[in-house]
Amino acid sequence: MQLLFCKKEVKERIRAFIAKEDLPKDTVIHGMGWNQDYFTDERRLLTKDDLDEVNKEYPIIMERACGHILTANSKALSLAGITKDTIAVAGGEIDHD
């Protein structure tokens, strides 16, 4: 596993994967292993907007290295039925904006 040291690199890797694989539009892109603590550009969690910059046609879900945090783009959130009004399940949390 190669560590990714900036958000820009994470985004570039997702773009390259989508371009290389020529996937059907209903394919969920699920990546994992990123950790904002190692980012050299901005030490913050990935956001929906970061993933929307990459691609809005494919549902993209990026799982943090710990496995406790997922970030999804607008397409993935829409398919999951998650809106700004969605309430998290007991024991869970949804960060809006």
Backbone hydrogen bonds in HBPLUS format (Angstrom, degrees):
<---DONOR---> <-ACCEPTOR-->    atom                        ^
c    i                          cat <-CA-CA->   ^        H-A-AA   ^      H-
h    n   atom  resd res      DA  || num        DHA   H-A  angle D-A-AA Bond
n    s   type  num  typ     dist DA aas  dist angle  dist       angle   num
A0040-THR N   A0005-PHE O   2.55 MM  35  5.78 146.3  1.65 161.5 160.9     1
A0009-GLU N   A0006-CYS O   3.10 MM   3  5.38 122.0  2.45 101.5 114.6     2
A0010-VAL N   A0006-CYS O   3.21 MM   4  6.64 153.5  2.28 148.0 155.4     3
A0011-LYS N   A0007-LYS O   2.95 MM   4  6.26 166.1  1.97 161.2 163.9     4
A0012-GLU N   A0008-LYS O   2.91 MM   4  6.15 159.5  1.95 148.6 154.7     5
A0013-ARG N   A0009-GLU O   2.95 MM   4  6.10 155.6  2.01 146.8 152.8     6
A0014-ILE N   A0010-VAL O   3.09 MM   4  6.42 156.7  2.15 150.9 156.7     7
A0015-ARG N   A0011-LYS O   2.97 MM   4  6.23 169.3  1.98 156.6 159.4     8
A0016-ALA N   A0012-GLU O   2.91 MM   4  6.06 162.6  1.94 149.1 154.1     9
A0017-PHE N   A0013-ARG O   2.97 MM   4  6.12 155.0  2.03 144.9 151.6    10
A0018-ILE N   A0014-ILE O   3.01 MM   4  6.27 166.5  2.03 157.4 159.9    11
A0019-ALA N   A0015-ARG O   2.97 MM   4  6.18 165.6  1.99 153.1 157.3    12
A0020-LYS N   A0016-ALA O   2.90 MM   4  5.97 158.7  1.95 148.9 154.7    13
A0021-GLU N   A0017-PHE O   3.00 MM   4  6.00 161.9  2.03 153.2 157.3    14
A0027-THR N   A0024-PRO O   3.01 MM   3  5.64 161.8  2.05 127.2 128.7    15
A0029-ILE N   A0059-PRO O   2.79 MM  30  6.12 170.7  1.80 169.9 170.2    16
A0061-ILE N   A0029-ILE O   2.76 MM  32  6.12 164.9  1.78 171.2 175.3    17
A0031-GLY N   A0061-ILE O   2.93 MM  30  6.42 153.1  2.00 154.3 162.6    18
A0063-GLU N   A0031-GLY O   2.77 MM  32  6.07 168.7  1.78 145.5 148.0    19
A0033-GLY N   A0063-GLU O   2.98 MM  30  6.43 132.0  2.22 149.8 164.0    20
A0065-ALA N   A0034-TRP O   2.85 MM  31  5.34 153.7  1.92 153.9 150.4    21
A0038-TYR N   A0035-ASN O   3.01 MM   3  5.86 165.2  2.03 126.5 130.4    22
A0039-PHE N   A0036-GLN O   3.14 MM   3  4.99 153.4  2.21  98.6 106.8    23
A0051-LEU N   A0047-THR O   3.16 MM   4  6.55 160.2  2.20 151.1 155.1    24
A0052-ASP N   A0048-LYS O   2.76 MM   4  6.00 147.8  1.86 150.4 161.2    25
A0053-GLU N   A0049-ASP O   3.00 MM   4  6.16 144.5  2.13 142.7 150.4    26
A0054-VAL N   A0051-LEU O   3.11 MM   3  5.12 129.0  2.39  94.4 107.6    27
A0055-ASN N   A0051-LEU O   3.16 MM   4  6.56 164.9  2.19 154.9 155.8    28
A0073-ASN N   A0060-ILE O   3.01 MM  13  5.52 149.4  2.11 150.8 157.2    29
A0062-MET N   A0071-THR O   2.77 MM   9  5.22 168.0  1.79 159.4 163.2    30
A0071-THR N   A0062-MET O   2.85 MM   9  5.22 154.7  1.92 144.3 152.8    31
A0064-ARG N   A0069-ILE O   2.86 MM   5  5.41 170.6  1.86 160.7 164.0    32
A0067-GLY N   A0064-ARG O   2.90 MM   3  5.49 150.9  1.99 119.6 128.3    33
A0077-LEU N   A0073-ASN O   3.00 MM   4  6.28 164.1  2.03 158.7 163.8    34
A0078-SER N   A0074-SER O   2.87 MM   4  6.00 158.7  1.91 150.3 156.1    35
A0079-LEU N   A0075-LYS O   3.01 MM   4  6.24 165.4  2.03 151.4 154.8    36
A0080-ALA N   A0076-ALA O   3.01 MM   4  6.16 142.1  2.16 141.9 152.2    37
A0082-ILE N   A0077-LEU O   2.90 MM   5  5.13 156.2  1.96 157.5 153.7    38
A0081-GLY N   A0078-SER O   2.97 MM   3  5.03 151.9  2.05 102.2 111.3    39
A0086-THR N   A0083-THR O   3.13 MM   3  5.23 164.4  2.16 107.0 112.0    40
A0092-GLY N   A0089-VAL O   2.87 MM   3  5.29 159.7  1.91 138.6 140.4    41
